[in-house]
């Protein structure tokens, strides 16, 4: 099963598959291939046609071709992405979604602080307003060691115990929970953004 999962990720990397004129780019923040089976492959399975690439191998051409960009989550012990230069994110105008570690990357790009905030399991959040989730109460799955302070210019769409769990600045979203585990609706709504 693990071999098939790795082959699926490799296949999505080899083929530039598109949804009509939409090209979804998933950037893996995982430091190792095995972790991609847990944090990238479920996104590929939900989204279908997409291109996946490891964040350290991203090029300007990859970013320019994409119509939507998603940064994946990582395992709890994998924090190497925090040492990367994420300032390029500030120039993105197209729909952009940072999931868990991806939200941390957004925070780093906008000079927010990374703060210790361990959480594993289901939790309930109240979404105030959003283009990717209607206002309401949702059960979501969290798996993280860290959270972020609210980056300047972002609106907090949902929080838990004073910690932002969903933020937005125009077409850029950060979520601390994992929609690939529970909340596929959010991913589908994100893919319909222009």
N, CA and C of each residue as an Amber inpcrd file, in Angstrom:
protein
   582
   0.8310000  -1.2030000   0.0000000   0.0000000   0.0000000   0.0000000
   0.8730000   1.2640000   0.0000000   1.9330000   1.2860000   0.8390000
   2.8220000   2.4480000   0.8790000   3.5040000   2.6730000  -0.4560000
   3.8740000   1.5750000  -1.1360000   4.5240000   1.6960000  -2.4410000
   3.5590000   2.3290000  -3.4450000   2.2850000   1.9160000  -3.4280000
   1.2880000   2.4970000  -4.3280000   1.0870000   3.9740000  -4.0280000
   1.0770000   4.3410000  -2.7580000   0.9020000   5.7410000  -2.3790000
   2.0590000   6.5780000  -2.9190000   3.2830000   6.0930000  -2.7540000
   4.4460000   6.8160000  -3.2710000   4.3740000   6.9470000  -4.7870000
   3.9370000   5.8830000  -5.4570000   3.8100000   5.9330000  -6.9130000
   2.7730000   6.9620000  -7.3410000   1.6690000   7.0730000  -6.5980000
   0.6450000   8.0730000  -6.9200000   1.2060000   9.4830000  -6.8210000
   1.9930000   9.7520000  -5.7770000   2.5950000  11.0720000  -5.6190000
   3.5810000  11.3240000  -6.7530000   4.4130000  10.3140000  -7.0640000
   5.3660000  10.4760000  -8.1630000   4.6380000  10.7440000  -9.4780000
   3.5440000  10.0160000  -9.7140000   2.7860000  10.1910000 -10.9520000
   2.2240000  11.6000000 -11.0490000   1.7360000  12.1380000  -9.9210000
   1.1920000  13.4960000  -9.9710000   2.3020000  14.5080000 -10.1970000
   3.5270000  14.1820000  -9.7850000   4.6620000  15.0760000 -10.0370000
   5.0660000  15.0270000 -11.5050000   5.0090000  13.8240000 -12.0930000
   5.4390000  13.6610000 -13.4760000   4.4900000  14.3170000 -14.4590000
   3.2180000  14.1940000 -14.1970000   2.2270000  14.7260000 -15.1230000
   1.7110000  16.0520000 -14.6030000   1.6390000  17.0070000 -15.4480000
   1.0480000  18.2870000 -15.1000000  -0.4360000  18.1910000 -15.4210000
  -1.2090000  17.6980000 -14.4580000  -2.6320000  17.4760000 -14.6860000
  -3.4030000  18.7280000 -14.3020000  -4.4020000  19.0630000 -15.0880000
  -5.1430000  20.2970000 -14.8800000  -6.6450000  20.0370000 -14.8070000
  -7.3770000  20.9220000 -14.1230000  -8.8360000  20.9560000 -14.1210000
  -9.2220000  22.0300000 -15.1160000  -9.3890000  21.6650000 -16.3660000
  -9.6780000  22.6770000 -17.3790000  -8.5160000  23.6440000 -17.4410000
  -8.7860000  24.9140000 -17.1960000  -7.7130000  25.9070000 -17.2110000
  -7.1370000  26.1360000 -15.8120000  -7.5510000  25.3440000 -14.8500000
  -7.0680000  25.4720000 -13.4830000  -5.8690000  24.5570000 -13.2710000
  -4.8040000  25.0780000 -12.6630000  -3.6520000  24.2560000 -12.3240000
  -3.3830000  24.4200000 -10.8350000  -3.6330000  23.3710000 -10.0940000
  -3.4570000  23.3930000  -8.6490000  -2.0590000  22.8680000  -8.3300000
  -1.3150000  23.6420000  -7.5600000   0.0310000  23.2740000  -7.1410000
   0.0080000  22.9910000  -5.6460000   0.3710000  21.7700000  -5.2720000
   0.4950000  21.4170000  -3.8550000   1.9740000  21.3740000  -3.5320000
   2.3870000  22.2130000  -2.5850000   3.7750000  22.2130000  -2.1390000
   3.8750000  21.3960000  -0.8630000   4.6610000  20.3420000  -0.9200000
   4.8920000  19.5030000   0.2480000   5.8890000  20.1830000   1.1700000
   5.5050000  20.3740000   2.4210000   6.4190000  20.9250000   3.4210000
   7.1190000  19.8050000   4.1880000   6.8610000  18.5550000   3.8090000
   7.4510000  17.3980000   4.4830000   8.9280000  17.2620000   4.1420000
   9.7310000  16.9330000   5.1420000  11.1640000  16.7600000   4.9400000
  11.4920000  15.4040000   4.3220000  10.5690000  14.4330000   4.4130000
  10.8410000  13.1090000   3.8660000   9.6490000  12.6020000   3.0640000
   9.9170000  11.6910000   2.1480000   8.8970000  11.1450000   1.2430000
   7.8230000  10.3650000   1.9950000   8.1990000   9.6340000   3.0200000
   7.2350000   8.8210000   3.7510000   6.1280000   9.6860000   4.3600000
   6.4830000  10.8340000   4.8800000   5.4890000  11.7210000   5.4840000
   4.4930000  12.2580000   4.4600000   4.9100000  12.3160000   3.1980000
   4.0040000  12.7910000   2.1520000   2.7890000  11.8850000   2.0040000
   2.9330000  10.6170000   2.3660000   1.7890000   9.7010000   2.2900000
   0.6780000  10.1280000   3.2420000   1.0400000  10.7400000   4.3410000
   0.0500000  11.1690000   5.3300000  -0.4380000  12.5990000   5.0960000
   0.4210000  13.4760000   4.5750000   0.0760000  14.8910000   4.5040000
  -0.1440000  15.4290000   3.0840000   0.3770000  14.7560000   2.0720000
   0.2120000  15.2230000   0.6920000  -0.7360000  14.3120000  -0.0850000
  -0.5370000  13.0070000  -0.0060000  -1.3670000  12.0690000  -0.7660000
  -2.8700000  12.2460000  -0.5080000  -3.3140000  12.4540000   0.7440000
  -4.7560000  12.6820000   0.9350000  -5.2600000  13.9200000   0.1880000
  -4.4500000  14.9620000   0.1000000  -4.8290000  16.1510000  -0.6740000
  -4.9500000  15.8050000  -2.1560000  -3.9770000  15.0550000  -2.6690000
  -4.0000000  14.6280000  -4.0700000  -5.2510000  13.7980000  -4.3370000
  -5.5720000  12.8900000  -3.4240000  -6.7410000  12.0280000  -3.6060000
  -8.0410000  12.8210000  -3.6070000  -8.1240000  13.8650000  -2.8080000
  -9.3330000  14.6990000  -2.7520000  -9.4090000  15.6130000  -3.9680000
  -8.3060000  16.2590000  -4.2910000  -8.2850000  17.2590000  -5.3560000
  -8.2750000  16.6250000  -6.7340000  -7.5510000  15.5350000  -6.8720000
  -7.4590000  14.8830000  -8.1760000  -6.3650000  15.5150000  -9.0050000
  -6.7600000  16.2380000 -10.0250000  -5.7900000  16.8030000 -10.9610000
  -5.0010000  17.9280000 -10.3020000  -3.6920000  17.7030000 -10.1690000
  -2.8250000  18.6830000  -9.5200000  -1.3710000  18.3540000  -9.8150000
  -0.5090000  19.2480000  -9.4080000   0.9330000  19.0480000  -9.4980000
   1.4590000  19.1470000  -8.0750000   2.3240000  18.2160000  -7.6680000
   2.9230000  18.2860000  -6.3380000   4.4270000  18.4850000  -6.4860000
   4.9750000  19.2310000  -5.5260000   6.4030000  19.5060000  -5.5500000
   6.8690000  19.7740000  -4.1190000   8.0920000  19.3960000  -3.8040000
   8.6670000  19.6580000  -2.4990000   9.0400000  21.1400000  -2.4370000
   8.7610000  21.7920000  -1.3190000   8.9090000  23.2480000  -1.2250000
  10.3190000  23.7640000  -1.5090000  11.3400000  22.9600000  -1.2550000
  12.7100000  23.4170000  -1.5090000  13.0580000  23.3880000  -2.9940000
  12.1910000  22.7710000  -3.8070000  12.4550000  22.6540000  -5.2460000
  11.5340000  23.5360000  -6.0800000  10.8160000  24.4390000  -5.4360000
   9.8630000  25.2990000  -6.1290000  10.6040000  26.3160000  -6.9960000
  10.0330000  26.6020000  -8.1540000  10.6190000  27.6140000  -9.0420000
   9.5910000  28.7230000  -9.2930000  10.0640000  29.8280000  -9.7810000
   9.1680000  30.9340000 -10.1390000   8.1910000  30.4720000 -11.2160000
   8.6550000  29.6460000 -12.1310000   7.7920000  29.1180000 -13.1970000
   6.6480000  28.2870000 -12.6080000   6.9410000  27.4600000 -11.5990000
   5.8910000  26.6680000 -10.9430000   4.8110000  27.5860000 -10.3720000
   5.2530000  28.6260000  -9.6930000   4.3180000  29.5730000  -9.0630000
   3.5150000  30.3160000 -10.1230000   4.1780000  30.7430000 -11.1970000
   3.4990000  31.4850000 -12.2560000   2.4440000  30.6430000 -12.9660000
   2.7100000  29.3580000 -13.1810000   1.7720000  28.4750000 -13.8800000
   0.5470000  28.1280000 -13.0400000   0.7090000  28.1070000 -11.7310000
  -0.3800000  27.6860000 -10.8480000  -1.4930000  28.7260000 -10.8000000
  -2.7220000  28.2290000 -10.7430000  -3.8590000  29.1260000 -10.5000000
  -4.2260000  29.1110000  -9.0200000  -3.9020000  28.0160000  -8.3320000
  -4.1550000  27.8450000  -6.8980000  -2.9220000  27.1720000  -6.2900000
  -2.5260000  27.6060000  -5.0940000  -1.3700000  27.0200000  -4.4130000
  -1.7940000  26.5720000  -3.0200000  -1.3890000  25.3480000  -2.6670000
  -1.6660000  24.7980000  -1.3310000  -0.3400000  24.3680000  -0.7150000
  -0.0840000  24.8030000   0.5310000   1.0710000  24.3250000   1.3010000
   0.5640000  23.2570000   2.2540000   1.1490000  22.0820000   2.2120000
   0.6910000  20.9580000   3.0470000   1.1420000  21.0990000   4.4950000
   0.5880000  20.2470000   5.3250000   1.0550000  20.1080000   6.7000000
   2.2600000  19.1840000   6.7540000   2.7620000  18.9500000   7.9720000
   3.9190000  18.0820000   8.1890000   3.7110000  17.2720000   9.4700000
   4.5430000  16.2430000   9.6970000   4.4910000  15.5330000  10.9790000
   4.8880000  16.4590000  12.1340000   4.5040000  16.0910000  13.3380000
   4.7720000  16.9220000  14.5140000   6.2430000  17.2500000  14.7100000
   7.1290000  16.2910000  14.4280000   8.5510000  16.4900000  14.6830000
   9.2760000  17.1610000  13.5160000   8.5960000  17.4170000  12.4050000
   9.2180000  17.9870000  11.2090000   9.0020000  19.5000000  11.1910000
  10.0250000  20.2290000  11.5830000   9.9390000  21.6880000  11.6350000
  10.9870000  22.3750000  10.7710000  11.6190000  21.6370000   9.8640000
  12.6790000  22.2150000   9.0380000  12.1610000  23.3360000   8.1470000
  10.9000000  23.2790000   7.7530000  10.3100000  24.3230000   6.9090000
  10.3820000  25.6960000   7.5790000  10.4650000  25.7350000   8.9120000
  10.5000000  27.0140000   9.6280000  11.7810000  27.7970000   9.3490000
  12.8090000  27.1240000   8.8360000  14.0810000  27.7790000   8.5370000
  14.1300000  28.3280000   7.1120000  13.0840000  28.0730000   6.3230000
  13.0510000  28.4950000   4.9180000  12.7080000  29.9830000   4.8000000
  13.1060000  30.5910000   3.6830000  12.7230000  31.9720000   3.3780000
  11.3610000  31.9360000   2.6830000  10.3440000  32.3840000   3.3610000
   8.9740000  32.3540000   2.8400000   8.5100000  33.7190000   2.3380000
   9.3980000  34.6820000   2.2210000   8.9700000  36.0310000   1.8470000
   8.2980000  36.0860000   0.4710000   8.5770000  35.1290000  -0.4120000
   7.9380000  35.1010000  -1.7380000   6.4190000  35.0190000  -1.6250000
   5.9300000  34.4710000  -0.5240000   4.4790000  34.3360000  -0.3300000
   3.8010000  35.7080000  -0.3810000   4.4740000  36.7340000   0.0910000
   3.8710000  38.0740000   0.1320000   3.4910000  38.6050000  -1.2470000
   4.0950000  38.0670000  -2.2910000   3.8120000  38.5240000  -3.6560000
   2.6810000  37.7590000  -4.3310000   2.1390000  36.7550000  -3.6860000
   1.0980000  35.9120000  -4.2890000  -0.2450000  36.6320000  -4.2660000
  -0.8950000  36.6720000  -5.4090000  -2.2250000  37.2920000  -5.5310000
  -3.3040000  36.2370000  -5.8080000  -2.8960000  35.0600000  -6.2760000
  -3.8380000  34.0000000  -6.6240000  -4.2880000  33.2580000  -5.3650000
  -5.3520000  32.4610000  -5.4360000  -5.7990000  31.7130000  -4.2640000
  -4.6670000  30.8670000  -3.6660000  -4.4670000  31.0200000  -2.3630000
  -3.3430000  30.4090000  -1.6520000  -3.8610000  29.8860000  -0.3200000
  -3.5670000  28.6270000  -0.0130000  -4.0340000  27.9960000   1.2220000
  -2.8650000  27.3360000   1.9370000  -2.6120000  27.7490000   3.1740000
  -1.5910000  27.1270000   4.0040000  -2.2660000  26.2630000   5.0510000
  -1.9900000  24.9740000   5.0210000  -2.5840000  24.0190000   5.9620000
  -1.5800000  23.7240000   7.0660000  -1.9260000  24.0210000   8.2990000
  -1.1190000  23.7540000   9.4930000   0.2860000  24.3450000   9.3400000
   1.2850000  23.5410000   8.9990000   2.6300000  24.0710000   8.7870000
   2.6060000  25.1300000   7.6880000   1.7080000  24.9800000   6.7290000
   1.5400000  25.9830000   5.6810000   1.0640000  27.3090000   6.2430000
   0.2160000  27.2580000   7.2810000  -0.2090000  28.4810000   7.9630000
   0.9790000  29.0930000   8.6960000   1.8270000  28.2480000   9.2720000
   3.0400000  28.7490000   9.9260000   3.9200000  29.4760000   8.9100000
   4.0530000  28.9000000   7.6980000   4.8740000  29.5200000   6.6490000
   4.3260000  30.9050000   6.2940000   2.9970000  31.0170000   6.2140000
   2.3800000  32.3240000   5.9680000   2.7620000  33.2760000   7.1040000
   2.6500000  32.7910000   8.3300000   3.0210000  33.6090000   9.4860000
   4.4660000  34.0610000   9.4300000   5.3660000  33.1710000   9.0720000
   6.7840000  33.5180000   8.9560000   6.9710000  34.5950000   7.8880000
   6.2820000  34.4400000   6.7510000   6.3940000  35.4080000   5.6560000
   5.9410000  36.7980000   6.0840000   4.9630000  36.8540000   6.9800000
   4.4070000  38.1390000   7.4120000   4.8530000  38.5340000   8.8260000
   5.9580000  37.9440000   9.2850000   6.5860000  38.3020000  10.5690000
   5.7270000  38.0430000  11.8010000   4.8190000  37.0760000  11.7220000
   4.0810000  36.6540000  12.9150000   5.0240000  35.7880000  13.7570000
   4.6570000  35.5740000  14.9990000   5.4670000  34.7240000  15.8800000
   4.9200000  33.2980000  15.8570000   5.8550000  32.3460000  15.8260000
   5.4970000  30.9390000  15.9810000   5.4510000  30.6930000  17.4840000
   4.3370000  30.1320000  17.9660000   4.1760000  29.9020000  19.4020000
   3.8360000  28.4480000  19.6680000   4.3260000  27.9410000  20.7750000
   4.0500000  26.5590000  21.1730000   2.5510000  26.4310000  21.4270000
   1.9160000  25.4630000  20.7880000   0.4740000  25.2570000  20.9370000
   0.1160000  23.8280000  20.5310000   0.5930000  22.8330000  21.2970000
   0.3490000  21.4450000  20.8940000  -1.1340000  21.0730000  20.9520000
  -1.5630000  20.3470000  19.9200000  -2.9510000  19.8940000  19.8680000
  -3.0440000  18.7020000  18.9260000  -3.6770000  17.6440000  19.3920000
  -3.9230000  16.4650000  18.5600000  -5.3580000  16.0300000  18.8020000
  -6.1210000  15.9490000  17.7160000  -7.4730000  15.4170000  17.8100000
  -8.5460000  16.3590000  17.2930000  -9.7720000  15.9340000  17.4930000
 -10.9270000  16.7010000  17.0290000 -11.1620000  17.8880000  17.9530000
 -11.5840000  18.9760000  17.3630000 -11.9350000  20.1730000  18.1140000
 -13.0520000  20.8930000  17.3590000 -13.7330000  21.7740000  18.0330000
 -14.8110000  22.5400000  17.4210000 -14.3690000  23.9850000  17.2530000
 -14.6290000  24.5270000  16.0690000 -14.3040000  25.9290000  15.8140000
 -15.5620000  26.6630000  15.3480000 -15.6030000  27.9570000  15.6010000
 -16.6790000  28.8130000  15.1140000 -16.1030000  29.7390000  14.0640000
 -16.5470000  29.5820000  12.8240000 -16.0850000  30.4220000  11.7270000
 -16.9710000  31.6510000  11.6770000 -16.3320000  32.8320000  11.7150000
 -17.0630000  34.0970000  11.7320000 -17.5650000  34.4610000  10.3440000
 -16.6770000  34.4060000   9.3650000 -16.9990000  34.7680000   7.9900000
 -15.8970000  34.2290000   7.1050000 -16.2430000  33.8350000   5.8800000
 -15.2140000  33.2870000   5.0170000 -15.7700000  32.9950000   3.6370000
 -14.8920000  33.0220000   2.6350000 -15.2680000  32.6130000   1.2820000
 -15.1270000  31.1090000   1.1080000 -14.3890000  30.4630000   2.0060000
 -14.1570000  29.0250000   1.8280000 -14.9440000  28.1650000   2.8090000
 -15.5320000  28.7670000   3.8250000 -16.4320000  28.0520000   4.7350000
 -17.5170000  29.0150000   5.1800000 -18.7810000  28.6260000   5.0570000
 -19.8440000  29.5010000   5.5450000 -19.7360000  29.7050000   7.0570000
 -20.2500000  30.8270000   7.5180000 -20.2850000  31.1100000   8.9510000
 -20.9650000  29.9410000   9.6550000 -20.3770000  29.4990000  10.7680000
 -20.9720000  28.3890000  11.5090000 -19.9770000  27.6780000  12.3880000
 -20.4290000  26.5960000  12.9900000 -19.6280000  25.7720000  13.8950000
 -19.2370000  24.4920000  13.1640000 -17.9470000  24.1420000  13.2550000
 -17.4240000  22.9740000  12.5490000 -16.5470000  22.1330000  13.4720000
 -16.6190000  20.8200000  13.2880000 -15.6930000  19.9050000  13.9470000
 -14.5300000  19.6870000  12.9850000 -13.3160000  19.9490000  13.4660000
 -12.1240000  19.8410000  12.6230000 -11.0610000  19.0120000  13.3450000
 -10.0920000  18.5280000  12.5730000  -9.0030000  17.7300000  13.1350000
  -7.7240000  18.5560000  13.1770000  -7.1420000  18.6550000  14.3680000
  -5.8790000  19.3820000  14.5390000  -4.7630000  18.4060000  14.8920000
  -3.5700000  18.6820000  14.3530000  -2.3720000  17.8930000  14.6390000
  -1.1830000  18.8350000  14.4780000  -0.7920000  19.4690000  15.5800000
   0.2990000  20.4400000  15.4800000   0.9730000  20.6550000  16.8250000
   2.2070000  21.1290000  16.7550000   2.9800000  21.5160000  17.9410000
   2.9470000  23.0280000  18.1440000   2.6950000  23.7590000  17.0420000
   2.7990000  25.2120000  17.0740000   1.5710000  25.8790000  16.4690000
   1.3930000  27.1320000  16.8280000   0.4220000  28.0150000  16.2080000
   1.1700000  29.2860000  15.8440000   0.4220000  30.3170000  15.4510000
   1.0470000  31.5990000  15.1400000   0.2250000  32.7280000  15.7540000
   0.8860000  33.8630000  15.9430000   0.1480000  35.0720000  16.2810000
  -0.4620000  35.5830000  14.9770000  -1.4410000  36.4460000  15.0610000
  -2.1050000  36.9320000  13.8430000  -1.1550000  37.8370000  13.0520000
  -0.8810000  37.4560000  11.7910000  -0.0050000  38.3010000  10.9710000
  -0.6810000  39.6310000  10.6480000   0.1220000  40.6770000  10.5400000
  -0.3960000  42.0040000  10.2030000  -1.1140000  41.9480000   8.8550000
  -2.3100000  42.5470000   8.8020000  -3.0870000  42.5920000   7.5750000
  -4.0540000  41.4290000   7.4080000  -4.0070000  40.4510000   8.3110000
  -4.8880000  39.2850000   8.2190000  -6.0730000  39.4280000   9.1590000
  -7.1850000  38.8360000   8.7720000  -8.3830000  38.7730000   9.5920000
  -8.4780000  37.3820000  10.1900000  -8.7840000  37.2950000  11.4740000
  -8.9960000  36.0030000  12.1170000 -10.4360000  35.5800000  11.8320000
 -10.5890000  34.4630000  11.1300000 -11.9150000  33.9430000  10.7830000
 -12.4210000  32.9600000  11.8240000 -11.4880000  32.3130000  12.5320000
 -11.8520000  31.3860000  13.6020000 -10.6660000  31.2920000  14.5540000
 -10.9750000  31.1270000  15.8350000  -9.9230000  30.9490000  16.8290000
 -10.3700000  29.9380000  17.8660000  -9.4020000  29.4130000  18.5700000
  -9.6520000  28.4780000  19.6580000  -8.7540000  28.8990000  20.8080000
  -9.3540000  29.2050000  21.9350000  -8.6030000  29.6030000  23.1260000
  -7.6500000  30.7620000  22.8380000  -8.1120000  31.7330000  22.0520000
  -7.3090000  32.9080000  21.7340000  -6.2730000  32.7010000  20.6380000
  -6.1690000  31.4860000  20.1130000  -5.1950000  31.1620000  19.0610000
  -5.9060000  31.1660000  17.7100000  -5.4050000  31.9330000  16.7250000
  -6.0160000  31.8860000  15.3980000  -5.9010000  30.4740000  14.8090000
  -7.0090000  29.9260000  14.3230000  -6.9790000  28.6270000  13.6500000
  -7.3910000  28.7570000  12.1850000  -7.8600000  29.9720000  11.8150000
  -8.1990000  30.2440000  10.4250000  -8.0540000  31.7490000  10.1980000
  -7.1990000  32.0990000   9.2090000  -6.9330000  33.5140000   8.9240000
  -7.0930000  33.7770000   7.4340000  -7.2850000  35.0510000   7.0830000
  -7.4370000  35.4280000   5.6810000  -6.8940000  36.8290000   5.4370000
  -6.2590000  36.9820000   4.2800000  -5.8850000  38.2850000   3.7500000
  -6.1470000  38.1980000   2.2490000  -7.2480000  38.7890000   1.7930000
  -7.6800000  38.7200000   0.3870000  -7.8450000  37.2610000  -0.0150000
  -7.0490000  36.7640000  -0.9900000  -7.1790000  35.3810000  -1.4630000
  -6.2330000  34.4100000  -0.7550000  -5.6120000  34.8530000   0.3240000
  -4.6810000  34.0120000   1.0710000  -5.3320000  33.5530000   2.3710000
  -5.3140000  32.2350000   2.5800000  -5.9170000  31.6320000   3.7640000
  -4.8950000  30.7710000   4.4910000  -4.9560000  30.7920000   5.8000000
  -4.1720000  29.8860000   6.6270000  -5.1270000  29.1750000   7.5640000
  -4.9540000  27.8710000   7.6780000  -5.7860000  27.0880000   8.5990000
  -4.8710000  26.1840000   9.4200000  -5.1310000  26.0990000  10.7080000
  -4.3000000  25.2970000  11.6030000  -4.7740000  23.8450000  11.6610000
  -5.9290000  23.5740000  11.1190000  -6.4820000  22.2130000  11.1260000
  -6.2470000  21.5430000   9.7690000  -6.6320000  20.2750000   9.6710000
  -6.3450000  19.4490000   8.4920000  -7.6260000  19.0830000   7.7440000
  -7.9560000  19.8230000   6.6720000  -9.1790000  19.5210000   5.9260000
  -9.0990000  18.2130000   5.1450000  -7.8920000  17.7160000   4.9390000
  -7.7480000  16.4330000   4.2470000  -8.1910000  15.2710000   5.1410000
  -8.2740000  15.5090000   6.4490000  -8.7570000  14.4990000   7.3900000
 -10.2630000  14.6560000   7.5860000 -10.6690000  15.8920000   7.8210000
 -12.0890000  16.1640000   8.0210000 -12.3730000  17.6200000   7.6470000
 -12.9630000  17.8420000   6.5240000 -13.4110000  19.1550000   6.0770000
 -13.0910000  19.3220000   4.5940000 -13.3720000  18.2740000   3.8050000
 -13.1330000  18.3390000   2.3650000 -13.8890000  19.5040000   1.7330000
 -15.0080000  19.8850000   2.3100000 -15.8070000  21.0030000   1.8110000
 -14.9510000  22.2650000   1.6690000 -14.0780000  22.5030000   2.6440000
 -13.2070000  23.6770000   2.5980000 -12.2950000  23.6220000   1.3730000
 -11.7090000  22.4620000   1.1020000 -10.8240000  22.3240000  -0.0620000
 -11.5930000  22.5690000  -1.3560000 -12.7730000  21.9970000  -1.4630000
 -13.5870000  22.1900000  -2.6700000 -13.9630000  23.6480000  -2.8620000
 -14.3230000  24.3240000  -1.7780000 -14.6700000  25.7550000  -1.8710000
 -13.4460000  26.5820000  -2.2660000 -12.2800000  26.2340000  -1.7120000
 -11.0420000  26.9430000  -2.0490000 -10.7460000  26.8220000  -3.5580000
 -10.9610000  25.6450000  -4.1120000 -10.6520000  25.4190000  -5.5230000
 -11.5720000  26.1920000  -6.4620000 -12.6860000  26.6920000  -5.9470000
 -13.6010000  27.4920000  -6.7650000 -13.3120000  28.9890000  -6.6950000
 -12.3450000  29.3800000  -5.8640000 -11.9660000  30.8000000  -5.8010000
 -11.2690000  31.2020000  -7.0980000 -11.4370000  32.4490000  -7.4710000
 -10.7680000  32.9790000  -8.6760000  -9.7170000  33.9860000  -8.2660000
